[in-house]
């Protein structure tokens, strides 16, 4: 059985300073043995960690479109930001990847994919994040679950960790899988656990973003 966190950021994200090796240590400490590294605008950190981690790394990326973020999973290379929703999905599919929607219906995030777009592309979504530990409104999770049930979309969850201590705040206990297609079937059989992260943790993301700007 896997204990899986499907949304973790690293120092390769503009708002995170967590080194790759520290993530491995924290996951081992928390009993997490499968993670999706989903940095903003790059798959490089995930690709690098996949080569060395002693457990399963899913190469993912949060890709910013003109209407908000879409997560590509099981990627082979970075997909650039700023593309249309249709082109972003097309490029995910070209890599034989999965289309996931992170933090849907979150009214406090400017980066959340617009609600009307989620409705429009429902038949192209493989996974929808029904619990994100950094999302505050409980209505968001309830709406995401209802949307997933209505459209027959597999439900996912993740901590959205931008700091070490957040890893595992949300996770899924699910069967082991061998590849992308196996993954969807295993995830559909999984059970989601977790709790909301203290909202003050967002200050850490703001600080990391400002720090990286100053360093540039």
Biotite code that builds the C-alpha atoms (Angstrom):
import biotite.structure as struc

atoms = struc.array([
    struc.Atom([0.000, 0.000, 0.000], chain_id="A", res_id=1, res_name="UNK", atom_name="CA", element="C"),
    struc.Atom([1.256, 3.482, -0.885], chain_id="A", res_id=2, res_name="UNK", atom_name="CA", element="C"),
    struc.Atom([0.970, 6.643, 1.167], chain_id="A", res_id=3, res_name="UNK", atom_name="CA", element="C"),
    struc.Atom([0.877, 9.265, -1.558], chain_id="A", res_id=4, res_name="UNK", atom_name="CA", element="C"),
    struc.Atom([1.099, 13.075, -1.514], chain_id="A", res_id=5, res_name="UNK", atom_name="CA", element="C"),
    struc.Atom([0.213, 14.329, -4.989], chain_id="A", res_id=6, res_name="UNK", atom_name="CA", element="C"),
    struc.Atom([1.225, 17.982, -4.678], chain_id="A", res_id=7, res_name="UNK", atom_name="CA", element="C"),
    struc.Atom([4.676, 18.983, -3.417], chain_id="A", res_id=8, res_name="UNK", atom_name="CA", element="C"),
    struc.Atom([6.886, 21.923, -4.393], chain_id="A", res_id=9, res_name="UNK", atom_name="CA", element="C"),
    struc.Atom([10.674, 22.232, -4.316], chain_id="A", res_id=10, res_name="UNK", atom_name="CA", element="C"),
    struc.Atom([13.309, 24.954, -4.608], chain_id="A", res_id=11, res_name="UNK", atom_name="CA", element="C"),
    struc.Atom([12.646, 24.832, -8.362], chain_id="A", res_id=12, res_name="UNK", atom_name="CA", element="C"),
    struc.Atom([9.381, 26.727, -7.714], chain_id="A", res_id=13, res_name="UNK", atom_name="CA", element="C"),
    struc.Atom([9.629, 30.512, -7.517], chain_id="A", res_id=14, res_name="UNK", atom_name="CA", element="C"),
    struc.Atom([7.901, 30.540, -4.111], chain_id="A", res_id=15, res_name="UNK", atom_name="CA", element="C"),
    struc.Atom([9.611, 27.583, -2.410], chain_id="A", res_id=16, res_name="UNK", atom_name="CA", element="C"),
    struc.Atom([13.070, 27.036, -0.990], chain_id="A", res_id=17, res_name="UNK", atom_name="CA", element="C"),
    struc.Atom([12.951, 23.337, -0.113], chain_id="A", res_id=18, res_name="UNK", atom_name="CA", element="C"),
    struc.Atom([16.000, 21.362, -1.347], chain_id="A", res_id=19, res_name="UNK", atom_name="CA", element="C"),
    struc.Atom([15.345, 18.065, -3.110], chain_id="A", res_id=20, res_name="UNK", atom_name="CA", element="C"),
    struc.Atom([17.316, 15.959, -0.636], chain_id="A", res_id=21, res_name="UNK", atom_name="CA", element="C"),
    struc.Atom([15.418, 17.398, 2.323], chain_id="A", res_id=22, res_name="UNK", atom_name="CA", element="C"),
    struc.Atom([12.139, 16.340, 0.716], chain_id="A", res_id=23, res_name="UNK", atom_name="CA", element="C"),
    struc.Atom([13.279, 12.728, 0.584], chain_id="A", res_id=24, res_name="UNK", atom_name="CA", element="C"),
    struc.Atom([14.240, 12.770, 4.253], chain_id="A", res_id=25, res_name="UNK", atom_name="CA", element="C"),
    struc.Atom([10.961, 14.332, 5.321], chain_id="A", res_id=26, res_name="UNK", atom_name="CA", element="C"),
    struc.Atom([8.916, 11.847, 3.302], chain_id="A", res_id=27, res_name="UNK", atom_name="CA", element="C"),
    struc.Atom([10.739, 8.923, 4.896], chain_id="A", res_id=28, res_name="UNK", atom_name="CA", element="C"),
    struc.Atom([10.131, 10.462, 8.316], chain_id="A", res_id=29, res_name="UNK", atom_name="CA", element="C"),
    struc.Atom([6.398, 10.817, 7.577], chain_id="A", res_id=30, res_name="UNK", atom_name="CA", element="C"),
    struc.Atom([6.006, 7.416, 5.930], chain_id="A", res_id=31, res_name="UNK", atom_name="CA", element="C"),
    struc.Atom([5.231, 8.963, 2.550], chain_id="A", res_id=32, res_name="UNK", atom_name="CA", element="C"),
    struc.Atom([6.456, 6.622, -0.187], chain_id="A", res_id=33, res_name="UNK", atom_name="CA", element="C"),
    struc.Atom([5.018, 8.149, -3.353], chain_id="A", res_id=34, res_name="UNK", atom_name="CA", element="C"),
    struc.Atom([4.904, 11.844, -4.277], chain_id="A", res_id=35, res_name="UNK", atom_name="CA", element="C"),
    struc.Atom([4.131, 14.098, -7.212], chain_id="A", res_id=36, res_name="UNK", atom_name="CA", element="C"),
    struc.Atom([6.657, 16.926, -7.526], chain_id="A", res_id=37, res_name="UNK", atom_name="CA", element="C"),
    struc.Atom([4.610, 19.679, -9.116], chain_id="A", res_id=38, res_name="UNK", atom_name="CA", element="C"),
    struc.Atom([6.693, 22.835, -9.298], chain_id="A", res_id=39, res_name="UNK", atom_name="CA", element="C"),
    struc.Atom([5.402, 26.028, -10.858], chain_id="A", res_id=40, res_name="UNK", atom_name="CA", element="C"),
    struc.Atom([6.465, 26.323, -14.478], chain_id="A", res_id=41, res_name="UNK", atom_name="CA", element="C"),
    struc.Atom([9.082, 23.570, -14.548], chain_id="A", res_id=42, res_name="UNK", atom_name="CA", element="C"),
    struc.Atom([9.465, 19.808, -14.379], chain_id="A", res_id=43, res_name="UNK", atom_name="CA", element="C"),
    struc.Atom([13.239, 19.976, -13.872], chain_id="A", res_id=44, res_name="UNK", atom_name="CA", element="C"),
    struc.Atom([13.215, 19.392, -10.111], chain_id="A", res_id=45, res_name="UNK", atom_name="CA", element="C"),
    struc.Atom([10.884, 16.425, -10.467], chain_id="A", res_id=46, res_name="UNK", atom_name="CA", element="C"),
    struc.Atom([12.991, 14.898, -13.233], chain_id="A", res_id=47, res_name="UNK", atom_name="CA", element="C"),
    struc.Atom([16.122, 15.304, -11.139], chain_id="A", res_id=48, res_name="UNK", atom_name="CA", element="C"),
    struc.Atom([14.594, 13.839, -7.967], chain_id="A", res_id=49, res_name="UNK", atom_name="CA", element="C"),
    struc.Atom([13.151, 10.903, -9.905], chain_id="A", res_id=50, res_name="UNK", atom_name="CA", element="C"),
    struc.Atom([16.720, 9.784, -10.654], chain_id="A", res_id=51, res_name="UNK", atom_name="CA", element="C"),
    struc.Atom([17.762, 9.524, -7.000], chain_id="A", res_id=52, res_name="UNK", atom_name="CA", element="C"),
    struc.Atom([14.729, 9.102, -4.733], chain_id="A", res_id=53, res_name="UNK", atom_name="CA", element="C"),
    struc.Atom([14.302, 5.702, -3.035], chain_id="A", res_id=54, res_name="UNK", atom_name="CA", element="C"),
    struc.Atom([10.556, 5.765, -3.654], chain_id="A", res_id=55, res_name="UNK", atom_name="CA", element="C"),
    struc.Atom([8.158, 6.636, -6.482], chain_id="A", res_id=56, res_name="UNK", atom_name="CA", element="C"),
    struc.Atom([8.338, 10.158, -7.932], chain_id="A", res_id=57, res_name="UNK", atom_name="CA", element="C"),
    struc.Atom([5.607, 11.290, -10.309], chain_id="A", res_id=58, res_name="UNK", atom_name="CA", element="C"),
    struc.Atom([6.929, 14.032, -12.573], chain_id="A", res_id=59, res_name="UNK", atom_name="CA", element="C"),
    struc.Atom([4.358, 16.804, -12.577], chain_id="A", res_id=60, res_name="UNK", atom_name="CA", element="C"),
    struc.Atom([4.156, 20.547, -13.198], chain_id="A", res_id=61, res_name="UNK", atom_name="CA", element="C"),
    struc.Atom([1.720, 23.316, -12.376], chain_id="A", res_id=62, res_name="UNK", atom_name="CA", element="C"),
    struc.Atom([1.379, 25.099, -15.709], chain_id="A", res_id=63, res_name="UNK", atom_name="CA", element="C"),
    struc.Atom([-0.042, 28.626, -15.697], chain_id="A", res_id=64, res_name="UNK", atom_name="CA", element="C"),
    struc.Atom([-2.431, 29.283, -18.577], chain_id="A", res_id=65, res_name="UNK", atom_name="CA", element="C"),
    struc.Atom([-4.214, 32.555, -19.237], chain_id="A", res_id=66, res_name="UNK", atom_name="CA", element="C"),
    struc.Atom([-7.150, 31.239, -17.177], chain_id="A", res_id=67, res_name="UNK", atom_name="CA", element="C"),
    struc.Atom([-5.231, 29.687, -14.285], chain_id="A", res_id=68, res_name="UNK", atom_name="CA", element="C"),
    struc.Atom([-3.217, 26.590, -13.479], chain_id="A", res_id=69, res_name="UNK", atom_name="CA", element="C"),
    struc.Atom([-3.460, 23.094, -14.909], chain_id="A", res_id=70, res_name="UNK", atom_name="CA", element="C"),
    struc.Atom([-1.275, 20.294, -13.574], chain_id="A", res_id=71, res_name="UNK", atom_name="CA", element="C"),
    struc.Atom([0.330, 17.873, -15.988], chain_id="A", res_id=72, res_name="UNK", atom_name="CA", element="C"),
    struc.Atom([1.327, 14.529, -14.472], chain_id="A", res_id=73, res_name="UNK", atom_name="CA", element="C"),
    struc.Atom([3.665, 11.785, -15.716], chain_id="A", res_id=74, res_name="UNK", atom_name="CA", element="C"),
    struc.Atom([5.522, 14.331, -17.817], chain_id="A", res_id=75, res_name="UNK", atom_name="CA", element="C"),
    struc.Atom([8.828, 13.857, -19.606], chain_id="A", res_id=76, res_name="UNK", atom_name="CA", element="C"),
    struc.Atom([9.760, 17.539, -19.950], chain_id="A", res_id=77, res_name="UNK", atom_name="CA", element="C"),
    struc.Atom([8.693, 21.044, -18.972], chain_id="A", res_id=78, res_name="UNK", atom_name="CA", element="C"),
    struc.Atom([5.647, 22.606, -20.608], chain_id="A", res_id=79, res_name="UNK", atom_name="CA", element="C"),
    struc.Atom([5.938, 26.411, -20.889], chain_id="A", res_id=80, res_name="UNK", atom_name="CA", element="C"),
    struc.Atom([3.579, 28.753, -19.090], chain_id="A", res_id=81, res_name="UNK", atom_name="CA", element="C"),
    struc.Atom([1.383, 31.267, -20.907], chain_id="A", res_id=82, res_name="UNK", atom_name="CA", element="C"),
    struc.Atom([-0.177, 28.896, -23.421], chain_id="A", res_id=83, res_name="UNK", atom_name="CA", element="C"),
    struc.Atom([-3.896, 28.539, -24.012], chain_id="A", res_id=84, res_name="UNK", atom_name="CA", element="C"),
    struc.Atom([-5.828, 25.937, -22.037], chain_id="A", res_id=85, res_name="UNK", atom_name="CA", element="C"),
    struc.Atom([-6.314, 23.851, -25.178], chain_id="A", res_id=86, res_name="UNK", atom_name="CA", element="C"),
    struc.Atom([-2.619, 23.993, -26.119], chain_id="A", res_id=87, res_name="UNK", atom_name="CA", element="C"),
    struc.Atom([-1.549, 23.153, -22.561], chain_id="A", res_id=88, res_name="UNK", atom_name="CA", element="C"),
    struc.Atom([-3.771, 20.074, -22.498], chain_id="A", res_id=89, res_name="UNK", atom_name="CA", element="C"),
    struc.Atom([-2.550, 19.120, -25.971], chain_id="A", res_id=90, res_name="UNK", atom_name="CA", element="C"),
    struc.Atom([1.076, 19.264, -24.818], chain_id="A", res_id=91, res_name="UNK", atom_name="CA", element="C"),
    struc.Atom([0.316, 17.169, -21.736], chain_id="A", res_id=92, res_name="UNK", atom_name="CA", element="C"),
    struc.Atom([-1.330, 14.546, -23.960], chain_id="A", res_id=93, res_name="UNK", atom_name="CA", element="C"),
    struc.Atom([1.613, 14.669, -26.396], chain_id="A", res_id=94, res_name="UNK", atom_name="CA", element="C"),
    struc.Atom([3.792, 13.447, -23.516], chain_id="A", res_id=95, res_name="UNK", atom_name="CA", element="C"),
    struc.Atom([1.243, 10.733, -22.691], chain_id="A", res_id=96, res_name="UNK", atom_name="CA", element="C"),
    struc.Atom([0.557, 12.595, -19.453], chain_id="A", res_id=97, res_name="UNK", atom_name="CA", element="C"),
    struc.Atom([-2.509, 13.072, -17.289], chain_id="A", res_id=98, res_name="UNK", atom_name="CA", element="C"),
    struc.Atom([-4.501, 16.277, -16.865], chain_id="A", res_id=99, res_name="UNK", atom_name="CA", element="C"),
    struc.Atom([-5.140, 17.220, -13.240], chain_id="A", res_id=100, res_name="UNK", atom_name="CA", element="C"),
    struc.Atom([-6.816, 20.322, -11.821], chain_id="A", res_id=101, res_name="UNK", atom_name="CA", element="C"),
    struc.Atom([-5.149, 21.629, -8.642], chain_id="A", res_id=102, res_name="UNK", atom_name="CA", element="C"),
    struc.Atom([-7.083, 23.580, -5.984], chain_id="A", res_id=103, res_name="UNK", atom_name="CA", element="C"),
    struc.Atom([-10.279, 23.901, -8.071], chain_id="A", res_id=104, res_name="UNK", atom_name="CA", element="C"),
    struc.Atom([-13.005, 26.381, -7.092], chain_id="A", res_id=105, res_name="UNK", atom_name="CA", element="C"),
    struc.Atom([-10.644, 28.106, -4.619], chain_id="A", res_id=106, res_name="UNK", atom_name="CA", element="C"),
    struc.Atom([-11.954, 31.647, -4.327], chain_id="A", res_id=107, res_name="UNK", atom_name="CA", element="C"),
    struc.Atom([-8.814, 32.923, -2.593], chain_id="A", res_id=108, res_name="UNK", atom_name="CA", element="C"),
    struc.Atom([-6.288, 31.917, -5.271], chain_id="A", res_id=109, res_name="UNK", atom_name="CA", element="C"),
    struc.Atom([-5.733, 33.995, -8.357], chain_id="A", res_id=110, res_name="UNK", atom_name="CA", element="C"),
    struc.Atom([-3.910, 31.027, -9.870], chain_id="A", res_id=111, res_name="UNK", atom_name="CA", element="C"),
    struc.Atom([-6.905, 28.677, -9.606], chain_id="A", res_id=112, res_name="UNK", atom_name="CA", element="C"),
    struc.Atom([-8.310, 27.659, -12.970], chain_id="A", res_id=113, res_name="UNK", atom_name="CA", element="C"),
    struc.Atom([-11.442, 29.682, -13.679], chain_id="A", res_id=114, res_name="UNK", atom_name="CA", element="C"),
    struc.Atom([-14.647, 27.882, -12.784], chain_id="A", res_id=115, res_name="UNK", atom_name="CA", element="C"),
    struc.Atom([-16.210, 28.197, -16.232], chain_id="A", res_id=116, res_name="UNK", atom_name="CA", element="C"),
    struc.Atom([-13.108, 26.678, -17.820], chain_id="A", res_id=117, res_name="UNK", atom_name="CA", element="C"),
    struc.Atom([-13.250, 23.691, -15.463], chain_id="A", res_id=118, res_name="UNK", atom_name="CA", element="C"),
    struc.Atom([-16.841, 23.141, -16.578], chain_id="A", res_id=119, res_name="UNK", atom_name="CA", element="C"),
    struc.Atom([-15.915, 23.490, -20.251], chain_id="A", res_id=120, res_name="UNK", atom_name="CA", element="C"),
    struc.Atom([-13.062, 20.947, -20.129], chain_id="A", res_id=121, res_name="UNK", atom_name="CA", element="C"),
    struc.Atom([-14.683, 18.450, -17.751], chain_id="A", res_id=122, res_name="UNK", atom_name="CA", element="C"),
    struc.Atom([-14.451, 15.628, -20.285], chain_id="A", res_id=123, res_name="UNK", atom_name="CA", element="C"),
    struc.Atom([-10.692, 16.196, -20.662], chain_id="A", res_id=124, res_name="UNK", atom_name="CA", element="C"),
    struc.Atom([-9.838, 16.062, -16.941], chain_id="A", res_id=125, res_name="UNK", atom_name="CA", element="C"),
    struc.Atom([-8.305, 12.859, -15.593], chain_id="A", res_id=126, res_name="UNK", atom_name="CA", element="C"),
    struc.Atom([-7.917, 13.895, -11.937], chain_id="A", res_id=127, res_name="UNK", atom_name="CA", element="C"),
    struc.Atom([-9.344, 16.691, -9.834], chain_id="A", res_id=128, res_name="UNK", atom_name="CA", element="C"),
    struc.Atom([-7.828, 17.679, -6.502], chain_id="A", res_id=129, res_name="UNK", atom_name="CA", element="C"),
    struc.Atom([-10.689, 17.366, -4.027], chain_id="A", res_id=130, res_name="UNK", atom_name="CA", element="C"),
    struc.Atom([-8.543, 18.130, -0.983], chain_id="A", res_id=131, res_name="UNK", atom_name="CA", element="C"),
    struc.Atom([-5.670, 20.610, -0.915], chain_id="A", res_id=132, res_name="UNK", atom_name="CA", element="C"),
    struc.Atom([-4.221, 21.220, 2.548], chain_id="A", res_id=133, res_name="UNK", atom_name="CA", element="C"),
    struc.Atom([-3.568, 24.887, 1.724], chain_id="A", res_id=134, res_name="UNK", atom_name="CA", element="C"),
    struc.Atom([-7.151, 25.620, 0.620], chain_id="A", res_id=135, res_name="UNK", atom_name="CA", element="C"),
    struc.Atom([-9.212, 27.154, 3.378], chain_id="A", res_id=136, res_name="UNK", atom_name="CA", element="C"),
    struc.Atom([-12.907, 27.096, 2.414], chain_id="A", res_id=137, res_name="UNK", atom_name="CA", element="C"),
    struc.Atom([-14.459, 23.671, 3.158], chain_id="A", res_id=138, res_name="UNK", atom_name="CA", element="C"),
    struc.Atom([-16.982, 24.445, 0.411], chain_id="A", res_id=139, res_name="UNK", atom_name="CA", element="C"),
    struc.Atom([-14.154, 24.173, -2.115], chain_id="A", res_id=140, res_name="UNK", atom_name="CA", element="C"),
    struc.Atom([-13.534, 20.507, -1.283], chain_id="A", res_id=141, res_name="UNK", atom_name="CA", element="C"),
    struc.Atom([-17.245, 19.723, -1.225], chain_id="A", res_id=142, res_name="UNK", atom_name="CA", element="C"),
    struc.Atom([-17.764, 21.349, -4.611], chain_id="A", res_id=143, res_name="UNK", atom_name="CA", element="C"),
    struc.Atom([-14.756, 19.540, -6.093], chain_id="A", res_id=144, res_name="UNK", atom_name="CA", element="C"),
    struc.Atom([-16.033, 16.178, -4.832], chain_id="A", res_id=145, res_name="UNK", atom_name="CA", element="C"),
    struc.Atom([-19.495, 16.851, -6.251], chain_id="A", res_id=146, res_name="UNK", atom_name="CA", element="C"),
    struc.Atom([-17.956, 17.857, -9.589], chain_id="A", res_id=147, res_name="UNK", atom_name="CA", element="C"),
    struc.Atom([-15.829, 14.690, -9.668], chain_id="A", res_id=148, res_name="UNK", atom_name="CA", element="C"),
    struc.Atom([-18.829, 12.476, -8.959], chain_id="A", res_id=149, res_name="UNK", atom_name="CA", element="C"),
    struc.Atom([-20.969, 14.246, -11.573], chain_id="A", res_id=150, res_name="UNK", atom_name="CA", element="C"),
    struc.Atom([-18.383, 13.838, -14.324], chain_id="A", res_id=151, res_name="UNK", atom_name="CA", element="C"),
    struc.Atom([-16.835, 10.540, -13.285], chain_id="A", res_id=152, res_name="UNK", atom_name="CA", element="C"),
    struc.Atom([-13.399, 12.069, -12.633], chain_id="A", res_id=153, res_name="UNK", atom_name="CA", element="C"),
    struc.Atom([-10.852, 10.394, -10.358], chain_id="A", res_id=154, res_name="UNK", atom_name="CA", element="C"),
    struc.Atom([-10.337, 12.257, -7.084], chain_id="A", res_id=155, res_name="UNK", atom_name="CA", element="C"),
    struc.Atom([-6.888, 13.310, -5.873], chain_id="A", res_id=156, res_name="UNK", atom_name="CA", element="C"),
    struc.Atom([-5.370, 15.157, -2.935], chain_id="A", res_id=157, res_name="UNK", atom_name="CA", element="C"),
    struc.Atom([-2.120, 16.773, -1.879], chain_id="A", res_id=158, res_name="UNK", atom_name="CA", element="C"),
    struc.Atom([-0.494, 18.940, 0.733], chain_id="A", res_id=159, res_name="UNK", atom_name="CA", element="C"),
    struc.Atom([0.591, 21.637, -1.770], chain_id="A", res_id=160, res_name="UNK", atom_name="CA", element="C"),
    struc.Atom([3.670, 21.740, 0.464], chain_id="A", res_id=161, res_name="UNK", atom_name="CA", element="C"),
    struc.Atom([5.976, 24.714, -0.011], chain_id="A", res_id=162, res_name="UNK", atom_name="CA", element="C"),
    struc.Atom([7.817, 23.948, 3.240], chain_id="A", res_id=163, res_name="UNK", atom_name="CA", element="C"),
    struc.Atom([9.138, 20.698, 4.691], chain_id="A", res_id=164, res_name="UNK", atom_name="CA", element="C"),
    struc.Atom([6.727, 20.519, 7.595], chain_id="A", res_id=165, res_name="UNK", atom_name="CA", element="C"),
    struc.Atom([3.704, 20.637, 5.268], chain_id="A", res_id=166, res_name="UNK", atom_name="CA", element="C"),
    struc.Atom([4.559, 17.390, 3.495], chain_id="A", res_id=167, res_name="UNK", atom_name="CA", element="C"),
    struc.Atom([1.941, 14.761, 4.282], chain_id="A", res_id=168, res_name="UNK", atom_name="CA", element="C"),
    struc.Atom([-0.699, 17.208, 5.529], chain_id="A", res_id=169, res_name="UNK", atom_name="CA", element="C"),
    struc.Atom([-2.822, 15.582, 2.832], chain_id="A", res_id=170, res_name="UNK", atom_name="CA", element="C"),
    struc.Atom([-2.233, 12.130, 1.416], chain_id="A", res_id=171, res_name="UNK", atom_name="CA", element="C"),
    struc.Atom([-3.927, 9.144, -0.162], chain_id="A", res_id=172, res_name="UNK", atom_name="CA", element="C"),
    struc.Atom([-3.605, 5.541, 0.904], chain_id="A", res_id=173, res_name="UNK", atom_name="CA", element="C"),
    struc.Atom([-3.789, 3.638, -2.359], chain_id="A", res_id=174, res_name="UNK", atom_name="CA", element="C"),
    struc.Atom([-2.654, 0.378, -3.966], chain_id="A", res_id=175, res_name="UNK", atom_name="CA", element="C"),
    struc.Atom([0.703, 0.225, -5.724], chain_id="A", res_id=176, res_name="UNK", atom_name="CA", element="C"),
    struc.Atom([0.777, 0.901, -9.462], chain_id="A", res_id=177, res_name="UNK", atom_name="CA", element="C"),
    struc.Atom([3.145, 0.201, -12.361], chain_id="A", res_id=178, res_name="UNK", atom_name="CA", element="C"),
    struc.Atom([2.455, 3.094, -14.730], chain_id="A", res_id=179, res_name="UNK", atom_name="CA", element="C"),
    struc.Atom([0.162, 5.914, -15.739], chain_id="A", res_id=180, res_name="UNK", atom_name="CA", element="C"),
    struc.Atom([-2.887, 3.784, -16.575], chain_id="A", res_id=181, res_name="UNK", atom_name="CA", element="C"),
    struc.Atom([-2.395, 1.641, -13.490], chain_id="A", res_id=182, res_name="UNK", atom_name="CA", element="C"),
    struc.Atom([-2.118, 4.835, -11.468], chain_id="A", res_id=183, res_name="UNK", atom_name="CA", element="C"),
    struc.Atom([-5.607, 6.090, -12.314], chain_id="A", res_id=184, res_name="UNK", atom_name="CA", element="C"),
    struc.Atom([-7.136, 2.759, -11.365], chain_id="A", res_id=185, res_name="UNK", atom_name="CA", element="C"),
    struc.Atom([-5.183, 2.622, -8.097], chain_id="A", res_id=186, res_name="UNK", atom_name="CA", element="C"),
    struc.Atom([-5.994, 6.234, -7.233], chain_id="A", res_id=187, res_name="UNK", atom_name="CA", element="C"),
    struc.Atom([-9.702, 5.616, -7.773], chain_id="A", res_id=188, res_name="UNK", atom_name="CA", element="C"),
    struc.Atom([-9.466, 2.906, -5.099], chain_id="A", res_id=189, res_name="UNK", atom_name="CA", element="C"),
    struc.Atom([-7.598, 5.143, -2.667], chain_id="A", res_id=190, res_name="UNK", atom_name="CA", element="C"),
    struc.Atom([-8.733, 6.832, 0.520], chain_id="A", res_id=191, res_name="UNK", atom_name="CA", element="C"),
    struc.Atom([-7.949, 10.481, 1.250], chain_id="A", res_id=192, res_name="UNK", atom_name="CA", element="C"),
    struc.Atom([-6.653, 11.696, 4.613], chain_id="A", res_id=193, res_name="UNK", atom_name="CA", element="C"),
    struc.Atom([-5.414, 15.037, 5.833], chain_id="A", res_id=194, res_name="UNK", atom_name="CA", element="C"),
    struc.Atom([-5.946, 18.332, 7.580], chain_id="A", res_id=195, res_name="UNK", atom_name="CA", element="C"),
    struc.Atom([-5.815, 21.975, 6.616], chain_id="A", res_id=196, res_name="UNK", atom_name="CA", element="C"),
    struc.Atom([-2.489, 23.744, 6.990], chain_id="A", res_id=197, res_name="UNK", atom_name="CA", element="C"),
    struc.Atom([-2.283, 26.872, 9.151], chain_id="A", res_id=198, res_name="UNK", atom_name="CA", element="C"),
    struc.Atom([-2.926, 29.772, 6.728], chain_id="A", res_id=199, res_name="UNK", atom_name="CA", element="C"),
    struc.Atom([0.038, 31.732, 8.118], chain_id="A", res_id=200, res_name="UNK", atom_name="CA", element="C"),
    struc.Atom([2.268, 29.293, 6.205], chain_id="A", res_id=201, res_name="UNK", atom_name="CA", element="C"),
    struc.Atom([1.512, 31.351, 3.093], chain_id="A", res_id=202, res_name="UNK", atom_name="CA", element="C"),
    struc.Atom([3.895, 33.996, 4.434], chain_id="A", res_id=203, res_name="UNK", atom_name="CA", element="C"),
    struc.Atom([6.717, 31.507, 3.860], chain_id="A", res_id=204, res_name="UNK", atom_name="CA", element="C"),
    struc.Atom([5.779, 31.335, 0.184], chain_id="A", res_id=205, res_name="UNK", atom_name="CA", element="C"),
    struc.Atom([5.656, 35.128, -0.087], chain_id="A", res_id=206, res_name="UNK", atom_name="CA", element="C"),
    struc.Atom([9.071, 35.402, 1.593], chain_id="A", res_id=207, res_name="UNK", atom_name="CA", element="C"),
    struc.Atom([10.620, 32.828, -0.739], chain_id="A", res_id=208, res_name="UNK", atom_name="CA", element="C"),
    struc.Atom([9.222, 34.621, -3.775], chain_id="A", res_id=209, res_name="UNK", atom_name="CA", element="C"),
    struc.Atom([10.623, 37.978, -2.625], chain_id="A", res_id=210, res_name="UNK", atom_name="CA", element="C"),
    struc.Atom([13.967, 36.440, -1.644], chain_id="A", res_id=211, res_name="UNK", atom_name="CA", element="C"),
    struc.Atom([14.423, 34.866, -5.046], chain_id="A", res_id=212, res_name="UNK", atom_name="CA", element="C"),
    struc.Atom([13.591, 38.145, -6.758], chain_id="A", res_id=213, res_name="UNK", atom_name="CA", element="C"),
    struc.Atom([16.228, 39.960, -4.701], chain_id="A", res_id=214, res_name="UNK", atom_name="CA", element="C"),
    struc.Atom([18.816, 37.281, -5.470], chain_id="A", res_id=215, res_name="UNK", atom_name="CA", element="C"),
    struc.Atom([18.187, 37.672, -9.197], chain_id="A", res_id=216, res_name="UNK", atom_name="CA", element="C"),
])
